Amino acid sequence: MSFFESEIVQQEAKDVFQTYQSLIELGSHYGKFDRDGKIKYIEQMEEVMDRFKIMMKRLELSDDFSARMTIEQLKTQLGQFGMTPQQMFDNMRITLDRMKAQIGP
């Protein structure tokens, strides 16, 4: 079975990308959130980032050709912005840490 033929993989990928897309749309109103709303938003972004990291690792560890091609396509796309997947995650982490710092303790 191909990596992407797995119903579990398909559902997780769908959930991760739908959640991420919803959070990005919601993030356009971030400045209007109260403190608790900002905290919840950051926590949800951290969760989706962790889920995306897990999906990436599964792709990297897979012997499936389509999984390997997906990783290579992502690297190519990020490379166009002068970035690696690890740099993308690092930048996301830095951004979320700054957001937390702005909220305060």
FENSUL-V128928 format. One record per residue. N is the residue number from 0. RES is the residue in three letters. SS is DSSP state (H for helix, E for strand, - for the rest). Layout:
BEGIN
n-><N & N>
res-><RES & RES>
ss-><SS & SS>
END
This chain:
BEGIN
n-><0 & 1 & 2 & 3 & 4 & 5 & 6 & 7 & 8 & 9 & 10 & 11 & 12 & 13 & 14 & 15 & 16 & 17 & 18 & 19 & 20 & 21 & 22 & 23 & 24 & 25 & 26 & 27 & 28 & 29 & 30 & 31 & 32 & 33 & 34 & 35 & 36 & 37 & 38 & 39 & 40 & 41 & 42 & 43 & 44 & 45 & 46 & 47 & 48 & 49 & 50 & 51 & 52 & 53 & 54 & 55 & 56 & 57 & 58 & 59 & 60 & 61 & 62 & 63 & 64 & 65 & 66 & 67 & 68 & 69 & 70 & 71 & 72 & 73 & 74 & 75 & 76 & 77 & 78 & 79 & 80 & 81 & 82 & 83 & 84 & 85 & 86 & 87 & 88 & 89 & 90 & 91 & 92 & 93 & 94 & 95 & 96 & 97 & 98 & 99 & 100 & 101 & 102 & 103 & 104>
res-><MET & SER & PHE & PHE & GLU & SER & GLU & ILE & VAL & GLN & GLN & GLU & ALA & LYS & ASP & VAL & PHE & GLN & THR & TYR & GLN & SER & LEU & ILE & GLU & LEU & GLY & SER & HIS & TYR & GLY & LYS & PHE & ASP & ARG & ASP & GLY & LYS & ILE & LYS & TYR & ILE & GLU & GLN & MET & GLU & GLU & VAL & MET & ASP & ARG & PHE & LYS & ILE & MET & MET & LYS & ARG & LEU & GLU & LEU & SER & ASP & ASP & PHE & SER & ALA & ARG & MET & THR & ILE & GLU & GLN & LEU & LYS & THR & GLN & LEU & GLY & GLN & PHE & GLY & MET & THR & PRO & GLN & GLN & MET & PHE & ASP & ASN & MET & ARG & ILE & THR & LEU & ASP & ARG & MET & LYS & ALA & GLN & ILE & GLY & PRO>
ss-><- & - & H & H & H & - & H & H & H & H & H & H & H & H & H & H & H & H & H & H & H & H & H & H & H & H & H & - & - & H & H & H & - & - & H & H & H & H & H & H & H & H & H & H & H & H & H & H & H & H & H & H & H & H & H & H & H & H & H & H & H & - & - & - & H & H & H & H & H & H & H & H & H & H & H & H & H & H & H & - & - & - & - & - & H & H & H & H & H & H & H & H & H & H & H & H & H & H & H & H & H & H & H & - & ->
END
